[in-house]
């Protein structure tokens, strides 16, 4: 498993409130999904290369939300770069998406 991208941001609300909001509709673990409420982690993955993972951590201003994207390809681990056009602009899209998620989590207070 190779870490490709990591983006993070602070949710300005108490950690336990953010955890409750994040896991409110998370469902349960399954064949392509991990939901670990105790550890504050939600992950999902496909059959080929992708694993996305969200985790919550304590932060002096509230809760730190970290999103990581991993390449989990067992063979041809170079192919996701070609399939995703060398990931051009991917980090910016991840950061924008994270900002939107943080705004939603903060608005629920």
N, CA, C and O atoms as a printed pandas DataFrame, in Angstrom:
     atom_number atom_name residue_name chain_id  residue_number  x_coord  y_coord  z_coord
0              1         N          UNK        A               1    0.861   -1.171    0.000
1              2        CA          UNK        A               1    0.000    0.000    0.000
2              3         C          UNK        A               1    0.906    1.231    0.000
3              4         O          UNK        A               1    1.735    1.396    0.895
4              5         N          UNK        A               2    0.748    2.080   -0.988
5              6        CA          UNK        A               2    1.586    3.267   -1.126
6              7         C          UNK        A               2    0.733    4.524   -0.992
7              8         O          UNK        A               2   -0.248    4.698   -1.715
8              9         N          UNK        A               3    1.113    5.394   -0.066
9             10        CA          UNK        A               3    0.411    6.659    0.120
10            11         C          UNK        A               3    0.694    7.564   -1.067
11            12         O          UNK        A               3    1.850    7.848   -1.382
12            13         N          UNK        A               4   -0.386    8.023   -1.733
13            14        CA          UNK        A               4   -0.241    8.929   -2.859
14            15         C          UNK        A               4   -0.508   10.379   -2.459
15            16         O          UNK        A               4    0.233   11.283   -2.847
16            17         N          UNK        A               5   -1.571   10.596   -1.680
17            18        CA          UNK        A               5   -1.970   11.946   -1.313
18            19         C          UNK        A               5   -2.472   11.966    0.118
19            20         O          UNK        A               5   -3.057   11.002    0.611
20            21         N          UNK        A               6   -2.225   13.090    0.769
21            22        CA          UNK        A               6   -2.791   13.337    2.090
22            23         C          UNK        A               6   -3.174   14.808    2.157
23            24         O          UNK        A               6   -2.366   15.690    1.863
24            25         N          UNK        A               7   -4.420   15.059    2.550
25            26        CA          UNK        A               7   -4.887   16.421    2.795
26            27         C          UNK        A               7   -5.522   16.430    4.173
27            28         O          UNK        A               7   -6.064   15.423    4.630
28            29         N          UNK        A               8   -5.448   17.583    4.830
29            30        CA          UNK        A               8   -6.011   17.660    6.171
30            31         C          UNK        A               8   -6.493   19.066    6.465
31            32         O          UNK        A               8   -6.044   20.043    5.867
32            33         N          UNK        A               9   -7.427   19.136    7.411
33            34        CA          UNK        A               9   -7.957   20.422    7.832
34            35         C          UNK        A               9   -8.621   20.300    9.184
35            36         O          UNK        A               9   -8.976   19.208    9.628
36            37         N          UNK        A              10   -8.780   21.439    9.828
37            38        CA          UNK        A              10   -9.354   21.478   11.167
38            39         C          UNK        A              10  -10.844   21.762   11.094
39            40         O          UNK        A              10  -11.283   22.698   10.425
40            41         N          UNK        A              11  -11.607   20.943   11.790
41            42        CA          UNK        A              11  -13.036   21.187   11.986
42            43         C          UNK        A              11  -13.143   21.880   13.327
43            44         O          UNK        A              11  -12.759   21.320   14.354
44            45         N          UNK        A              12  -13.659   23.088   13.322
45            46        CA          UNK        A              12  -13.735   23.884   14.550
46            47         C          UNK        A              12  -14.977   23.503   15.358
47            48         O          UNK        A              12  -15.962   24.238   15.425
48            49         N          UNK        A              13  -14.883   22.335   15.958
49            50        CA          UNK        A              13  -15.930   21.786   16.817
50            51         C          UNK        A              13  -15.266   20.692   17.656
51            52         O          UNK        A              13  -14.247   20.133   17.250
52            53         N          UNK        A              14  -15.837   20.387   18.818
53            54        CA          UNK        A              14  -15.240   19.336   19.658
54            55         C          UNK        A              14  -15.144   17.992   18.930
55            56         O          UNK        A              14  -16.034   17.614   18.169
56            57         N          UNK        A              15  -14.055   17.292   19.180
57            58        CA          UNK        A              15  -13.771   16.023   18.505
58            59         C          UNK        A              15  -14.940   15.045   18.596
59            60         O          UNK        A              15  -15.317   14.454   17.584
60            61         N          UNK        A              16  -15.517   14.861   19.766
61            62        CA          UNK        A              16  -16.592   13.877   19.912
62            63         C          UNK        A              16  -17.839   14.270   19.115
63            64         O          UNK        A              16  -18.547   13.401   18.605
64            65         N          UNK        A              17  -18.107   15.562   19.006
65            66        CA          UNK        A              17  -19.235   16.009   18.179
66            67         C          UNK        A              17  -18.965   15.730   16.706
67            68         O          UNK        A              17  -19.846   15.264   15.983
68            69         N          UNK        A              18  -17.755   16.014   16.271
69            70        CA          UNK        A              18  -17.390   15.770   14.872
70            71         C          UNK        A              18  -17.445   14.278   14.577
71            72         O          UNK        A              18  -17.937   13.868   13.526
72            73         N          UNK        A              19  -16.946   13.470   15.494
73            74        CA          UNK        A              19  -16.990   12.004   15.315
74            75         C          UNK        A              19  -18.441   11.541   15.165
75            76         O          UNK        A              19  -18.748   10.745   14.277
76            77         N          UNK        A              20  -19.321   12.027   16.016
77            78        CA          UNK        A              20  -20.737   11.640   15.932
78            79         C          UNK        A              20  -21.338   12.047   14.588
79            80         O          UNK        A              20  -22.097   11.282   13.994
80            81         N          UNK        A              21  -21.009   13.231   14.107
81            82        CA          UNK        A              21  -21.531   13.703   12.818
82            83         C          UNK        A              21  -20.986   12.873   11.663
83            84         O          UNK        A              21  -21.724   12.487   10.756
84            85         N          UNK        A              22  -19.686   12.605   11.708
85            86        CA          UNK        A              22  -19.044   11.878   10.614
86            87         C          UNK        A              22  -19.564   10.441   10.507
87            88         O          UNK        A              22  -19.706    9.906    9.407
88            89         N          UNK        A              23  -19.845    9.826   11.653
89            90        CA          UNK        A              23  -20.272    8.434   11.649
90            91         C          UNK        A              23  -21.793    8.265   11.656
91            92         O          UNK        A              23  -22.287    7.137   11.671
92            93         N          UNK        A              24  -22.527    9.356   11.645
93            94        CA          UNK        A              24  -23.993    9.280   11.721
94            95         C          UNK        A              24  -24.586    8.418   10.616
95            96         O          UNK        A              24  -25.528    7.664   10.861
96            97         N          UNK        A              25  -24.056    8.517    9.413
97            98        CA          UNK        A              25  -24.587    7.717    8.304
98            99         C          UNK        A              25  -23.493    6.875    7.640
99           100         O          UNK        A              25  -23.572    6.575    6.449
100          101         N          UNK        A              26  -22.478    6.498    8.414
101          102        CA          UNK        A              26  -21.331    5.758    7.863
102          103         C          UNK        A              26  -21.647    4.294    7.570
103          104         O          UNK        A              26  -20.938    3.662    6.788
104          105         N          UNK        A              27  -22.662    3.760    8.162
105          106        CA          UNK        A              27  -22.968    2.352    7.945
106          107         C          UNK        A              27  -22.022    1.448    8.712
107          108         O          UNK        A              27  -21.514    1.807    9.774
108          109         N          UNK        A              28  -21.797    0.270    8.154
109          110        CA          UNK        A              28  -20.954   -0.731    8.813
110          111         C          UNK        A              28  -19.866   -1.203    7.854
111          112         O          UNK        A              28  -19.923   -0.938    6.654
112          113         N          UNK        A              29  -18.887   -1.897    8.394
113          114        CA          UNK        A              29  -17.807   -2.447    7.573
114          115         C          UNK        A              29  -18.352   -3.524    6.642
115          116         O          UNK        A              29  -19.328   -4.206    6.953
116          117         N          UNK        A              30  -17.703   -3.657    5.505
117          118        CA          UNK        A              30  -18.097   -4.660    4.525
118          119         C          UNK        A              30  -16.899   -5.075    3.698
119          120         O          UNK        A              30  -15.757   -4.855    4.100
120          121         N          UNK        A              31  -17.151   -5.678    2.540
121          122        CA          UNK        A              31  -16.059   -6.222    1.731
122          123         C          UNK        A              31  -15.152   -5.139    1.145
123          124         O          UNK        A              31  -13.986   -5.412    0.858
124          125         N          UNK        A              32  -15.653   -3.932    0.963
125          126        CA          UNK        A              32  -14.850   -2.836    0.419
126          127         C          UNK        A              32  -14.943   -1.593    1.303
127          128         O          UNK        A              32  -14.791   -0.471    0.821
128          129         N          UNK        A              33  -15.191   -1.796    2.583
129          130        CA          UNK        A              33  -15.415   -0.658    3.472
130          131         C          UNK        A              33  -15.017   -1.028    4.895
131          132         O          UNK        A              33  -15.308   -2.123    5.376
132          133         N          UNK        A              34  -14.344   -0.091    5.555
133          134        CA          UNK        A              34  -13.995   -0.236    6.960
134          135         C          UNK        A              34  -14.608    0.936    7.710
135          136         O          UNK        A              34  -14.393    2.093    7.351
136          137         N          UNK        A              35  -15.362    0.636    8.741
137          138        CA          UNK        A              35  -15.928    1.665    9.612
138          139         C          UNK        A              35  -15.483    1.319   11.026
139          140         O          UNK        A              35  -15.976    0.363   11.624
140          141         N          UNK        A              36  -14.551    2.101   11.554
141          142        CA          UNK        A              36  -14.016    1.862   12.890
142          143         C          UNK        A              36  -14.278    3.101   13.735
143          144         O          UNK        A              36  -13.476    4.033   13.776
144          145         N          UNK        A              37  -15.418    3.084   14.404
145          146        CA          UNK        A              37  -15.821    4.243   15.202
146          147         C          UNK        A              37  -14.847    4.527   16.346
147          148         O          UNK        A              37  -14.559    5.686   16.642
148          149         N          UNK        A              38  -14.345    3.483   16.982
149          150        CA          UNK        A              38  -13.434    3.661   18.116
150          151         C          UNK        A              38  -12.140    4.356   17.687
151          152         O          UNK        A              38  -11.632    5.221   18.402
152          153         N          UNK        A              39  -11.613    3.984   16.535
153          154        CA          UNK        A              39  -10.373    4.578   16.046
154          155         C          UNK        A              39  -10.617    5.868   15.263
155          156         O          UNK        A              39   -9.675    6.602   14.964
156          157         N          UNK        A              40  -11.889    6.145   14.928
157          158        CA          UNK        A              40  -12.199    7.342   14.161
158          159         C          UNK        A              40  -11.776    7.245   12.710
159          160         O          UNK        A              40  -11.298    8.223   12.134
160          161         N          UNK        A              41  -11.950    6.055   12.103
161          162        CA          UNK        A              41  -11.496    5.820   10.733
162          163         C          UNK        A              41  -12.630    5.253    9.886
163          164         O          UNK        A              41  -13.345    4.337   10.293
164          165         N          UNK        A              42  -12.769    5.830    8.694
165          166        CA          UNK        A              42  -13.656    5.284    7.666
166          167         C          UNK        A              42  -12.800    5.127    6.420
167          168         O          UNK        A              42  -12.146    6.079    5.994
168          169         N          UNK        A              43  -12.798    3.935    5.831
169          170        CA          UNK        A              43  -12.022    3.692    4.615
170          171         C          UNK        A              43  -12.884    2.931    3.623
171          172         O          UNK        A              43  -13.754    2.147    4.003
172          173         N          UNK        A              44  -12.628    3.176    2.350
173          174        CA          UNK        A              44  -13.280    2.388    1.309
174          175         C          UNK        A              44  -12.265    2.178    0.187
175          176         O          UNK        A              44  -11.367    2.993   -0.024
176          177         N          UNK        A              45  -12.432    1.059   -0.529
177          178        CA          UNK        A              45  -11.478    0.713   -1.563
178          179         C          UNK        A              45  -12.171   -0.041   -2.672
179          180         O          UNK        A              45  -13.249   -0.608   -2.495
180          181         N          UNK        A              46  -11.529   -0.032   -3.806
181          182        CA          UNK        A              46  -12.050   -0.729   -4.973
182          183         C          UNK        A              46  -11.349   -2.060   -5.168
183          184         O          UNK        A              46  -10.647   -2.549   -4.283
184          185         N          UNK        A              47  -11.551   -2.630   -6.329
185          186        CA          UNK        A              47  -10.955   -3.933   -6.632
186          187         C          UNK        A              47   -9.556   -3.821   -7.211
187          188         O          UNK        A              47   -8.837   -4.816   -7.294
188          189         N          UNK        A              48   -9.158   -2.602   -7.616
189          190        CA          UNK        A              48   -7.905   -2.499   -8.333
190          191         C          UNK        A              48   -6.852   -1.715   -7.551
191          192         O          UNK        A              48   -5.967   -2.311   -6.937
192          193         N          UNK        A              49   -6.940   -0.386   -7.568
193          194        CA          UNK        A              49   -5.824    0.378   -7.016
194          195         C          UNK        A              49   -6.203    1.310   -5.876
195          196         O          UNK        A              49   -5.323    1.674   -5.097
196          197         N          UNK        A              50   -7.444    1.713   -5.732
197          198        CA          UNK        A              50   -7.822    2.833   -4.862
198          199         C          UNK        A              50   -8.189    2.413   -3.444
199          200         O          UNK        A              50   -8.921    1.445   -3.237
200          201         N          UNK        A              51   -7.671    3.151   -2.480
201          202        CA          UNK        A              51   -8.154    3.092   -1.096
202          203         C          UNK        A              51   -8.173    4.523   -0.590
203          204         O          UNK        A              51   -7.150    5.207   -0.596
204          205         N          UNK        A              52   -9.338    4.970   -0.153
205          206        CA          UNK        A              52   -9.496    6.283    0.456
206          207         C          UNK        A              52   -9.786    6.101    1.930
207          208         O          UNK        A              52  -10.570    5.233    2.314
208          209         N          UNK        A              53   -9.152    6.923    2.759
209          210        CA          UNK        A              53   -9.267    6.751    4.200
210          211         C          UNK        A              53   -9.428    8.112    4.871
211          212         O          UNK        A              53   -8.640    9.028    4.640
212          213         N          UNK        A              54  -10.449    8.228    5.695
213          214        CA          UNK        A              54  -10.670    9.422    6.510
214          215         C          UNK        A              54  -10.420    9.065    7.960
215          216         O          UNK        A              54  -10.854    8.018    8.439
216          217         N          UNK        A              55   -9.711    9.950    8.658
217          218        CA          UNK        A              55   -9.482    9.714   10.079
218          219         C          UNK        A              55   -9.591   11.030   10.836
219          220         O          UNK        A              55   -9.303   12.101   10.302
220          221         N          UNK        A              56  -10.010   10.926   12.080
221          222        CA          UNK        A              56  -10.148   12.083   12.967
222          223         C          UNK        A              56   -9.099   12.011   14.065
223          224         O          UNK        A              56   -8.786   10.937   14.581
224          225         N          UNK        A              57   -8.563   13.175   14.411
225          226        CA          UNK        A              57   -7.534   13.260   15.439
226          227         C          UNK        A              57   -7.783   14.491   16.296
227          228         O          UNK        A              57   -8.347   15.472   15.812
228          229         N          UNK        A              58   -7.373   14.459   17.558
229          230        CA          UNK        A              58   -7.513   15.642   18.403
230          231         C          UNK        A              58   -6.684   16.803   17.846
231          232         O          UNK        A              58   -5.613   16.606   17.273
232          233         N          UNK        A              59   -7.206   18.002   18.029
233          234        CA          UNK        A              59   -6.502   19.213   17.611
234          235         C          UNK        A              59   -6.866   20.310   18.607
235          236         O          UNK        A              59   -7.999   20.337   19.088
236          237         N          UNK        A              60   -5.944   21.214   18.931
237          238        CA          UNK        A              60   -6.244   22.272   19.913
238          239         C          UNK        A              60   -7.463   23.128   19.547
239          240         O          UNK        A              60   -8.110   23.699   20.425
240          241         N          UNK        A              61   -7.769   23.213   18.258
241          242        CA          UNK        A              61   -8.904   24.036   17.819
242          243         C          UNK        A              61  -10.152   23.216   17.522
243          244         O          UNK        A              61  -11.149   23.770   17.058
244          245         N          UNK        A              62  -10.125   21.925   17.775
245          246        CA          UNK        A              62  -11.290   21.081   17.497
246          247         C          UNK        A              62  -10.869   19.681   17.112
247          248         O          UNK        A              62  -10.327   18.935   17.928
248          249         N          UNK        A              63  -11.124   19.324   15.844
249          250        CA          UNK        A              63  -10.803   17.980   15.351
250          251         C          UNK        A              63  -10.054   18.108   14.033
251          252         O          UNK        A              63  -10.438   18.894   13.168
252          253         N          UNK        A              64   -9.002   17.347   13.885
253          254        CA          UNK        A              64   -8.243   17.322   12.643
254          255         C          UNK        A              64   -8.792   16.192   11.772
255          256         O          UNK        A              64   -8.773   15.027   12.171
256          257         N          UNK        A              65   -9.274   16.537   10.601
257          258        CA          UNK        A              65   -9.775   15.559    9.635
258          259         C          UNK        A              65   -8.676   15.331    8.601
259          260         O          UNK        A              65   -8.220   16.272    7.951
260          261         N          UNK        A              66   -8.258   14.082    8.454
261          262        CA          UNK        A              66   -7.192   13.716    7.516
262          263         C          UNK        A              66   -7.789   12.769    6.480
263          264         O          UNK        A              66   -8.430   11.776    6.825
264          265         N          UNK        A              67   -7.569   13.092    5.205
265          266        CA          UNK        A              67   -7.988   12.205    4.121
266          267         C          UNK        A              67   -6.731   11.737    3.393
267          268         O          UNK        A              67   -5.897   12.543    2.981
268          269         N          UNK        A              68   -6.613   10.421    3.243
269          270        CA          UNK        A              68   -5.460    9.827    2.554
270          271         C          UNK        A              68   -5.953    8.978    1.389
271          272         O          UNK        A              68   -6.992    8.323    1.468
272          273         N          UNK        A              69   -5.186    9.006    0.312
273          274        CA          UNK        A              69   -5.449    8.167   -0.856
274          275         C          UNK        A              69   -4.240    7.275   -1.057
275          276         O          UNK        A              69   -3.107    7.744   -1.162
276          277         N          UNK        A              70   -4.505    5.980   -1.108
277          278        CA          UNK        A              70   -3.452    4.987   -1.263
278          279         C          UNK        A              70   -3.595    4.262   -2.597
279          280         O          UNK        A              70   -4.701    4.086   -3.109
280          281         N          UNK        A              71   -2.461    3.846   -3.147
281          282        CA          UNK        A              71   -2.423    2.936   -4.283
282          283         C          UNK        A              71   -2.252    1.539   -3.692
283          284         O          UNK        A              71   -1.213    1.231   -3.109
284          285         N          UNK        A              72   -3.269    0.699   -3.843
285          286        CA          UNK        A              72   -3.209   -0.649   -3.273
286          287         C          UNK        A              72   -3.048   -1.725   -4.350
287          288         O          UNK        A              72   -3.236   -2.912   -4.083
288          289         N          UNK        A              73   -2.697   -1.299   -5.570
289          290        CA          UNK        A              73   -2.538   -2.265   -6.665
290          291         C          UNK        A              73   -1.438   -3.262   -6.331
291          292         O          UNK        A              73   -0.336   -2.876   -5.941
292          293         N          UNK        A              74   -1.740   -4.534   -6.485
293          294        CA          UNK        A              74   -0.750   -5.578   -6.213
294          295         C          UNK        A              74    0.171   -5.778   -7.411
295          296         O          UNK        A              74    1.353   -6.082   -7.257
296          297         N          UNK        A              75   -0.383   -5.605   -8.594
297          298        CA          UNK        A              75    0.412   -5.705   -9.817
298          299         C          UNK        A              75    0.116   -4.472  -10.660
299          300         O          UNK        A              75   -0.978   -3.912  -10.593
300          301         N          UNK        A              76    1.074   -4.062  -11.435
301          302        CA          UNK        A              76    0.858   -2.898  -12.291
302          303         C          UNK        A              76    0.592   -1.642  -11.497
303          304         O          UNK        A              76   -0.246   -0.826  -11.880
304          305         N          UNK        A              77    1.312   -1.477  -10.374
305          306        CA          UNK        A              77    1.027   -0.325   -9.520
306          307         C          UNK        A              77    1.395    0.998  -10.177
307          308         O          UNK        A              77    1.156    2.054   -9.593
308          309         N          UNK        A              78    1.959    0.970  -11.352
309          310        CA          UNK        A              78    2.252    2.161  -12.128
310          311         C          UNK        A              78    1.042    2.590  -12.957
311          312         O          UNK        A              78    0.938    3.757  -13.334
312          313         N          UNK        A              79    0.147    1.682  -13.238
313          314        CA          UNK        A              79   -0.977    1.948  -14.143
314          315         C          UNK        A              79   -1.953    3.013  -13.636
315          316         O          UNK        A              79   -2.491    3.752  -14.460
316          317         N          UNK        A              80   -2.213    3.135  -12.328
317          318        CA          UNK        A              80   -3.126    4.196  -11.888
318          319         C          UNK        A              80   -2.670    5.597  -12.299
319          320         O          UNK        A              80   -3.501    6.481  -12.505
320          321         N          UNK        A              81   -1.375    5.802  -12.418
321          322        CA          UNK        A              81   -0.872    7.111  -12.854
322          323         C          UNK        A              81   -1.321    7.411  -14.281
323          324         O          UNK        A              81   -1.719    8.533  -14.596
324          325         N          UNK        A              82   -1.252    6.398  -15.136
325          326        CA          UNK        A              82   -1.705    6.587  -16.510
326          327         C          UNK        A              82   -3.224    6.708  -16.580
327          328         O          UNK        A              82   -3.754    7.559  -17.295
328          329         N          UNK        A              83   -3.914    5.861  -15.840
329          330        CA          UNK        A              83   -5.377    5.867  -15.867
330          331         C          UNK        A              83   -5.955    7.179  -15.331
331          332         O          UNK        A              83   -7.072    7.559  -15.681
332          333         N          UNK        A              84   -5.198    7.860  -14.490
333          334        CA          UNK        A              84   -5.663    9.116  -13.890
334          335         C          UNK        A              84   -4.890   10.328  -14.404
335          336         O          UNK        A              84   -4.769   11.334  -13.705
336          337         N          UNK        A              85   -4.369   10.229  -15.621
337          338        CA          UNK        A              85   -3.664   11.336  -16.282
338          339         C          UNK        A              85   -2.602   11.944  -15.382
339          340         O          UNK        A              85   -2.503   13.162  -15.231
340          341         N          UNK        A              86   -1.805   11.052  -14.784
341          342        CA          UNK        A              86   -0.709   11.434  -13.889
342          343         C          UNK        A              86   -1.184   12.206  -12.662
343          344         O          UNK        A              86   -0.393   12.879  -12.000
344          345         N          UNK        A              87   -2.465   12.108  -12.365
345          346        CA          UNK        A              87   -3.071   12.765  -11.206
346          347         C          UNK        A              87   -2.940   14.293  -11.263
347          348         O          UNK        A              87   -2.915   14.952  -10.223
348          349         N          UNK        A              88   -2.857   14.843  -12.453
349          350        CA          UNK        A              88   -2.781   16.303  -12.589
350          351         C          UNK        A              88   -4.040   16.941  -12.014
351          352         O          UNK        A              88   -5.152   16.590  -12.408
352          353         N          UNK        A              89   -3.868   17.873  -11.089
353          354        CA          UNK        A              89   -4.980   18.567  -10.460
354          355         C          UNK        A              89   -5.687   17.781   -9.370
355          356         O          UNK        A              89   -6.630   18.282   -8.758
356          357         N          UNK        A              90   -5.251   16.572   -9.122
357          358        CA          UNK        A              90   -5.944   15.694   -8.168
358          359         C          UNK        A              90   -5.865   16.235   -6.745
359          360         O          UNK        A              90   -6.871   16.246   -6.035
360          361         N          UNK        A              91   -4.684   16.683   -6.317
361          362        CA          UNK        A              91   -4.535   17.210   -4.954
362          363         C          UNK        A              91   -5.434   18.421   -4.734
363          364         O          UNK        A              91   -6.050   18.549   -3.676
364          365         N          UNK        A              92   -5.515   19.303   -5.712
365          366        CA          UNK        A              92   -6.377   20.489   -5.587
366          367         C          UNK        A              92   -7.837   20.084   -5.435
367          368         O          UNK        A              92   -8.571   20.683   -4.648
368          369         N          UNK        A              93   -8.258   19.073   -6.182
369          370        CA          UNK        A              93   -9.643   18.591   -6.049
370          371         C          UNK        A              93   -9.873   17.965   -4.674
371          372         O          UNK        A              93  -10.929   18.157   -4.070
372          373         N          UNK        A              94   -8.888   17.219   -4.183
373          374        CA          UNK        A              94   -9.009   16.640   -2.840
374          375         C          UNK        A              94   -9.122   17.732   -1.782
375          376         O          UNK        A              94   -9.951   17.634   -0.877
376          377         N          UNK        A              95   -8.296   18.771   -1.888
377          378        CA          UNK        A              95   -8.326   19.855   -0.916
378          379         C          UNK        A              95   -9.660   20.597   -0.962
379          380         O          UNK        A              95  -10.218   20.934    0.082
380          381         N          UNK        A              96  -10.170   20.852   -2.161
381          382        CA          UNK        A              96  -11.461   21.528   -2.293
382          383         C          UNK        A              96  -12.576   20.682   -1.694
383          384         O          UNK        A              96  -13.455   21.201   -1.006
384          385         N          UNK        A              97  -12.540   19.389   -1.954
385          386        CA          UNK        A              97  -13.545   18.487   -1.404
386          387         C          UNK        A              97  -13.468   18.452    0.123
387          388         O          UNK        A              97  -14.498   18.445    0.797
388          389         N          UNK        A              98  -12.258   18.429    0.664
389          390        CA          UNK        A              98  -12.092   18.413    2.114
390          391         C          UNK        A              98  -12.635   19.702    2.732
391          392         O          UNK        A              98  -13.296   19.658    3.770
392          393         N          UNK        A              99  -12.365   20.840    2.109
393          394        CA          UNK        A              99  -12.901   22.109    2.625
394          395         C          UNK        A              99  -14.428   22.087    2.669
395          396         O          UNK        A              99  -15.030   22.574    3.626
396          397         N          UNK        A             100  -15.051   21.524    1.637
397          398        CA          UNK        A             100  -16.517   21.417    1.609
398          399         C          UNK        A             100  -17.015   20.515    2.732
399          400         O          UNK        A             100  -18.001   20.836    3.395
400          401         N          UNK        A             101  -16.350   19.408    2.945
401          402        CA          UNK        A             101  -16.751   18.478    4.007
402          403         C          UNK        A             101  -16.601   19.124    5.379
403          404         O          UNK        A             101  -17.455   18.944    6.248
404          405         N          UNK        A             102  -15.515   19.878    5.578
405          406        CA          UNK        A             102  -15.308   20.554    6.845
406          407         C          UNK        A             102  -16.409   21.576    7.072
407          408         O          UNK        A             102  -16.938   21.681    8.179
408          409         N          UNK        A             103  -16.757   22.325    6.043
409          410        CA          UNK        A             103  -17.842   23.316    6.171
410          411         C          UNK        A             103  -19.151   22.636    6.558
411          412         O          UNK        A             103  -19.896   23.156    7.389
412          413         N          UNK        A             104  -19.437   21.481    5.964
413          414        CA          UNK        A             104  -20.664   20.751    6.296
414          415         C          UNK        A             104  -20.630   20.263    7.746
415          416         O          UNK        A             104  -21.624   20.374    8.463
416          417         N          UNK        A             105  -19.495   19.726    8.173
417          418        CA          UNK        A             105  -19.376   19.236    9.552
418          419         C          UNK        A             105  -19.510   20.378   10.544
419          420         O          UNK        A             105  -20.101   20.201   11.609
420          421         N          UNK        A             106  -18.976   21.540   10.219
421          422        CA          UNK        A             106  -19.084   22.696   11.117
422          423         C          UNK        A             106  -20.501   23.261   11.138
423          424         O          UNK        A             106  -20.956   23.763   12.165
424          425         N          UNK        A             107  -21.194   23.180   10.010
425          426        CA          UNK        A             107  -22.556   23.724    9.923
426          427         C          UNK        A             107  -23.557   22.898   10.724
427          428         O          UNK        A             107  -24.628   23.394   11.073
428          429         N          UNK        A             108  -23.227   21.673   11.011
429          430        CA          UNK        A             108  -24.141   20.788   11.738
430          431         C          UNK        A             108  -24.169   21.066   13.231
431          432         O          UNK        A             108  -24.920   20.420   13.962
432          433         N          UNK        A             109  -23.366   22.016   13.701
433          434        CA          UNK        A             109  -23.319   22.273   15.144
434          435         C          UNK        A             109  -24.493   23.095   15.622
435          436         O          UNK        A             109  -24.594   23.393   16.812
